[in-house]
Amino acid sequence: MQHDQFEVRGSYHYPDTTTLEDALLAARTRIEDDELGEIEPDWIKAFQRRGTRLTVQAQLPAAADRYLAAAVLETLAATAVEGVVEISRGGRCVDWFPSQPTD
């Protein structure tokens, strides 16, 4: 059933491609850190790059480690200058991760 999954959707914009690459490397590191929990390593393939924009669109099973997913999204948001990614279930937002630009 569709509501048995979490939908992850949104995008972030980074100041440059180096910052975007660094954010993706940090996200991969969090996913591969087996102390944090279980999430599909292939989840990183749901991240599509276009220039300095990162778009996230994925389905996570209800059994996925939402805390690890949140840690990954917080990592991606930390250096983004704009954007937001939401986690929803059954059409309702259960968490969101806005960019954290530094002024």
C-alpha positions in Angstrom: 0.0 0.0 0.0 1.2 3.5 -0.8 0.7 4.8 2.7 3.0 2.1 4.1 5.9 4.1 2.6 7.5 7.4 3.3 7.9 9.8 0.4 10.9 12.0 0.4 10.7 15.0 -2.0 12.2 18.4 -2.4 15.4 20.2 -3.5 18.3 22.2 -2.3 20.4 24.8 -4.0 24.1 25.2 -3.1 26.5 28.1 -3.7 28.7 26.1 -6.0 29.3 22.5 -7.3 32.1 21.9 -4.8 29.8 22.5 -1.9 27.2 20.2 -3.5 29.8 17.4 -3.9 31.0 17.9 -0.3 27.4 17.6 0.9 26.8 14.4 -1.1 30.0 12.9 0.2 28.9 13.7 3.8 25.5 12.2 3.1 27.1 9.0 1.7 29.3 8.8 4.8 26.2 9.0 7.1 24.4 6.3 5.1 27.4 4.0 5.2 27.9 4.5 9.0 26.5 1.2 10.3 26.2 2.7 13.9 23.4 5.0 12.8 21.0 2.3 11.5 19.7 0.7 8.4 18.8 2.4 5.2 19.3 1.3 1.6 22.7 2.5 0.4 21.2 2.9 -3.0 19.0 5.6 -1.6 21.7 8.1 -2.6 20.7 7.3 -6.2 17.4 9.2 -5.5 19.5 12.4 -5.4 19.6 14.1 -8.8 22.1 16.9 -9.5 21.7 19.7 -12.0 24.3 22.3 -11.7 24.2 23.5 -8.1 20.7 22.1 -7.5 20.1 18.8 -5.8 16.6 17.3 -6.2 15.5 14.5 -3.9 12.6 12.2 -4.8 12.5 8.8 -3.2 10.2 6.2 -1.5 11.3 4.7 1.8 9.7 1.6 3.2 7.8 2.1 6.5 10.5 -0.1 8.1 13.3 2.2 7.0 15.3 4.0 9.7 13.7 7.5 9.6 16.3 8.8 12.1 19.0 8.0 9.7 17.1 9.5 6.8 16.6 12.6 8.9 20.4 12.7 9.6 21.2 12.4 5.9 18.7 15.2 5.0 20.1 17.4 7.9 23.5 16.9 6.4 22.4 17.9 3.0 20.5 21.0 4.3 23.4 22.2 6.4 25.3 23.8 3.5 22.4 24.5 1.2 21.6 28.2 0.6 17.9 27.6 -0.2 15.4 24.8 -0.5 13.6 22.3 1.6 13.0 18.5 1.5 9.9 16.9 3.2 9.2 13.4 4.4 5.5 12.6 4.0 3.4 9.5 4.6 -0.1 9.1 3.2 0.0 12.6 1.8 0.8 14.2 5.2 4.1 15.9 6.0 5.7 14.2 9.0 9.0 16.1 8.9 10.8 18.7 6.8 14.4 19.8 6.4 14.9 23.4 5.3 18.2 24.8 4.1 20.4 26.4 6.7 22.0 29.3 4.9 24.6 31.3 6.8 24.4 35.1 6.6 
